[in-house]
């Protein structure tokens, strides 16, 4: 279901970008200053200048992890929505995240001593196969009923999740399901989040193919008529979505609604041109997830609420707004 493109007003994108950057800088300072250990920013930076201290060990890695996870998941959501031609899908609602978890459960059972690279490879492959399965299901749905696509994705993901849960239960791995499917950043430390940099780089690579994804979103016949290798572009986009999802699930767990609400919010204001929209989607995604993580840290301080739970609540209301609100015609 294509988005309704708003009037092209470049100043809207510039103003929105400037505002989000200002908000993001404020949130970064807040994130660095919040923690169970009370200390000033001046002390944190003075310790960091010596190559040690709380800033480099915990608070900066956590802040970077939230930004990378939010940005890459938002970009993956936009790419998936463009390829499927439906604004109501994202990796967490079409079985991609559940497939990655199933792959990780499988490799944990078969190769319990497997390293992070092996888990990353299997998780990405499982997520890619799951995304292909969802795409095959979508082709059978009527184009006139766009809401059937996310509903089908939820059922599809539920089946895959039930298989993963059964295998985890039978092999005493239930704790892994809870970790992988509930995004939170309390365990992020230096040396334990660097895989998200790879996720960010993969999402950045998606920008290089932004124009091709836009053309592929017009449909097979139109894209092929314009000289695009449609199948290759679809597989490339799904590979990017799968790897971003798998890396995020392995590192911090899945963050629901990020890939759903962020692309919709941005597109509602600045349109659907992938090359223009993707940088702003990444910026807004990182800002939203960082804000959710900060809320989770302060609402029950010194205890924490997972960022995935916070964003899940916010994302539910935003999703309802997207369903019910009428796009601005101004």
C-alpha atoms as one frame of an Amber mdcrd trajectory, in Angstrom:
protein
   0.000   0.000   0.000   1.867   3.154  -1.120   2.073   6.072   1.215   0.299
   9.290   0.392   3.040  11.736  -0.463   2.757  15.168   1.155   3.458  18.356
  -0.770   7.146  18.736  -1.557   8.424  21.432   0.748  12.202  21.177   1.313
  12.044  23.491   4.336   9.973  20.872   6.172  12.785  18.336   5.899  15.432
  20.883   6.899  13.436  22.101   9.879  12.616  18.570  11.009  16.244  17.465
  10.671  17.527  20.461  12.642  14.995  19.896  15.412  15.746  16.169  15.686
  19.512  16.811  15.792  19.047  19.326  18.620  16.846  16.904  20.559  19.295
  14.071  19.944  22.262  16.052  21.280  20.307  16.841  24.454  19.332  13.190
  24.881  22.945  12.073  24.438  24.086  14.368  27.266  21.227  13.152  29.461
  22.066   9.518  28.696  25.713  10.020  29.601  24.811  11.691  32.891  22.261
   9.106  34.117  23.324   6.070  36.103  23.241   4.357  39.468  26.696   5.775
  40.195  26.259   9.503  40.727  28.954  11.577  39.083  29.208  14.767  37.075
  29.810  14.990  33.352  33.036  16.862  34.060  34.348  13.937  36.110  33.243
  11.460  33.462  35.101  13.292  30.706  38.192  13.823  32.836  38.368  10.081
  33.528  37.796   9.324  29.848  40.691  11.605  28.934  42.916   9.246  30.902
  41.629   6.298  28.872  39.546   4.764  31.628  36.453   5.320  33.734  32.711
   4.838  33.664  32.158   6.853  30.476  34.220   4.604  28.219  33.277   1.370
  29.969  29.511   1.706  30.179  27.691   4.938  29.467  29.131   5.802  26.065
  28.810   2.208  24.753  25.193   2.103  25.971  24.367   5.400  24.297  25.983
   4.317  21.032  24.220   0.944  21.184  20.797   2.580  21.476  21.532   4.910
  18.562  22.855   2.135  16.324  20.008  -0.260  17.128  17.315   2.368  16.635
  18.781   3.744  13.412  19.433   0.375  11.772  16.021  -1.096  12.706  14.235
   2.011  11.408  16.114   1.779   8.098  15.371  -1.965   7.866  11.683  -1.240
   8.478  11.583   1.383   5.731  13.280  -0.947   3.242  10.879  -3.779   4.085
   7.829  -1.525   3.771   9.053  -0.275   0.396   9.698  -3.751  -0.990   6.432
  -5.247   0.290   4.513  -2.085  -0.730   2.755  -1.938   2.621   3.270   0.663
   5.340   2.108  -1.585   8.201   4.945  -4.136   8.267   8.303  -4.286  10.031
  10.856  -7.002  10.956   9.194  -7.687  14.328   5.729  -8.256  12.825   6.478
 -10.356   9.740   8.411 -13.226  11.318  11.911 -11.955  10.551  12.870 -11.471
  14.205  11.179 -14.749  15.194  13.055 -16.559  12.425  16.350 -15.118  13.665
  15.524 -16.333  17.194  14.636 -19.778  15.817  17.965 -19.931  14.016  19.815
 -18.916  17.158  17.977 -21.551  19.197  18.843 -24.153  16.578  22.556 -23.336
  16.548  22.604 -23.224  20.372  21.190 -26.760  20.439  23.274 -28.281  17.666
  26.501 -26.344  18.338  26.358 -25.131  21.960  29.973 -23.933  21.821  29.516
 -21.967  18.589  31.097 -18.524  18.521  29.366 -15.236  17.902  30.238 -15.294
  14.190  28.545 -18.674  13.701  25.452 -17.503  15.571  25.411 -14.302  13.543
  25.598 -16.244  10.273  22.886 -18.749  11.193  20.630 -16.055  12.653  20.953
 -13.927   9.516  20.303 -16.891   7.230  17.227 -17.919   9.242  15.898 -14.354
   9.185  16.439 -14.182   5.415  14.568 -17.449   4.841  11.778 -16.233   7.120
  11.522 -12.975   5.156  11.338 -14.921   1.872   8.566 -17.061   3.338   6.604
 -13.979   4.319   7.080 -12.458   0.875   5.715 -15.653  -0.699   2.627 -15.403
   1.522   2.091 -11.726   0.712   1.942 -12.449  -3.019  -1.188 -14.522  -2.440
  -3.045 -11.759  -0.602  -5.425  -9.335  -2.372  -3.847  -5.929  -2.993  -7.121
  -4.237  -2.078  -6.851  -5.370   1.572  -3.568  -3.891   2.872  -4.336  -4.657
   6.522  -4.294  -8.378   5.729  -0.529  -8.130   5.201   0.440  -7.231   8.803
  -2.209  -9.620  10.159  -0.741 -12.413   8.070   2.732 -11.419   9.289   1.650
 -11.579  12.931   0.172 -15.068  12.470   3.217 -16.179  10.480   5.591 -14.872
  13.143   3.477 -16.476  15.865   3.858 -19.908  14.301   7.629 -19.496  14.009
   7.822 -18.136  17.563   5.869 -21.114  18.909   8.341 -23.512  17.278  11.282
 -21.577  18.731   9.652 -21.523  22.173   8.963 -25.276  22.050  12.577 -26.056
  21.132  13.831 -23.699  23.832  11.552 -25.289  26.434  12.613 -28.820  25.488
  16.301 -27.900  25.727  16.167 -25.638  28.816  16.909 -22.490  26.791  13.856
 -20.423  27.676  16.004 -17.662  29.145  17.486 -17.029  25.705  14.045 -16.404
  24.194  13.379 -13.751  26.835  16.713 -12.059  26.144  16.466 -12.128  22.349
  12.866 -10.959  22.054  12.890  -8.177  24.683  15.183  -5.328  23.729  17.073
  -3.779  26.615  20.468  -2.156  27.062  21.328  -2.669  30.728  23.951  -5.284
  29.865  25.736  -3.171  27.270  29.391  -2.620  28.111  32.544  -1.942  26.165
  33.297  -5.099  24.170  29.694  -6.380  24.262  27.928  -4.197  21.728  30.362
  -3.814  18.834  28.310  -6.122  16.600  25.834  -3.255  16.312  28.442  -1.286
  14.388  28.188  -3.975  11.699  24.408  -3.562  11.791  24.813   0.177  11.309
  27.209  -0.307   8.396  24.790  -2.709   6.705  21.969  -0.206   7.114  24.282
   2.436   5.643  24.930   0.140   2.682  21.177   0.156   2.102  21.446   3.874
   1.349  23.636   3.092  -1.669  20.723   1.120  -3.146  18.010   3.543  -2.065
  16.980   4.445  -5.615  16.720   0.776  -6.608  14.524   0.035  -3.598  12.249
   2.926  -4.573  11.877   1.547  -8.091  11.342  -2.011  -6.810   8.542  -0.645
  -4.619   6.616   0.224  -7.789   6.073  -3.476  -8.493   7.727  -6.174 -10.620
   6.272  -5.116 -13.970   7.072  -1.415 -13.606  10.537  -2.038 -12.131  11.442
  -4.552 -14.860  10.162  -2.139 -17.496  12.556   0.486 -16.142  15.478  -1.930
 -16.532  15.834  -2.980 -12.864  16.758  -6.534 -11.919  13.717  -6.911  -9.672
  14.512 -10.283  -8.073  18.094  -9.319  -7.292  16.986  -6.046  -5.693  14.321
  -7.787  -3.589  16.810 -10.373  -2.347  19.381  -7.700  -1.557  16.845  -5.668
   0.421  15.660  -8.726   2.350  19.292  -9.664   3.087  19.881  -6.212   4.588
  16.717  -6.505   6.689  17.660 -10.021   7.817  21.216  -9.138   8.856  20.177
  -5.974  10.698  17.474  -7.922  12.536  19.761 -10.823  13.441  22.581  -8.581
  14.675  20.171  -6.580  16.824  18.505  -9.695  18.264  21.873 -11.244  19.134
  23.227  -8.093  20.782  20.375  -6.352  22.614  17.169  -8.194  21.678  14.319
  -7.112  19.422  12.788  -3.647  19.686   9.162  -3.746  18.494   7.500  -0.971
  16.468  10.750   0.889  15.668  10.716  -0.237  12.045   6.980   0.393  11.849
   6.245   3.810  13.318   9.463   5.692  12.509   9.323   5.293   8.681   5.613
   6.171   8.721   6.111   9.297  10.799   8.979  10.533   8.625   7.212   9.710
   5.349   4.091  11.503   6.516   6.108  14.738   6.603   8.740  14.395   3.860
   7.429  11.798   1.396   8.736   8.463   0.086  11.913   9.230  -1.854  14.262
   6.691  -0.267  17.443   8.675  -0.867  15.996  11.724   0.895  14.100   9.861
   3.602  16.552   7.186   4.785  19.010   9.526   6.608  16.139  11.158   8.480
  14.593   7.752   9.245  17.887   6.625  10.798  18.171   9.857  12.800  14.619
   9.670  14.143  14.933   5.951  14.900  18.061   6.466  16.985  16.483   9.432
  18.782  13.292   7.548  19.661  15.115   4.489  20.995  17.542   6.604  23.025
  14.613   8.539  24.494  12.858   5.253  25.368  16.000   3.935  27.055  16.315
   7.113  29.134  12.661   6.848  30.199  13.223   3.232  31.180  16.122   4.262
  33.386  14.418   7.128  35.205  10.811   5.936  35.684  11.751   3.450  38.432
  15.250   4.591  39.262  17.523   2.860  40.298  15.685  -0.067  38.633  15.192
  -0.204  34.878  12.330  -0.907  32.483  13.535  -2.416  29.174  13.624   0.082
  26.323  11.684  -2.411  24.197   8.781  -2.297  26.668   8.787   1.514  26.758
   8.866   1.853  22.991   6.277  -0.906  22.649   3.787   1.152  24.672   4.590
   4.353  22.781   4.579   2.525  19.451   1.123   1.076  20.108  -0.433   4.529
  20.468   1.495   5.890  17.489   0.398   2.923  15.390  -3.237   3.571  16.293
  -2.748   7.227  15.352  -1.300   6.187  12.000  -4.332   3.983  11.380  -6.917
   6.558  12.374  -5.426   9.957  11.572  -5.950  11.494   8.163  -2.796  12.704
   6.384  -2.373  16.450   6.255  -3.370  18.028   2.926  -1.920  21.427   3.703
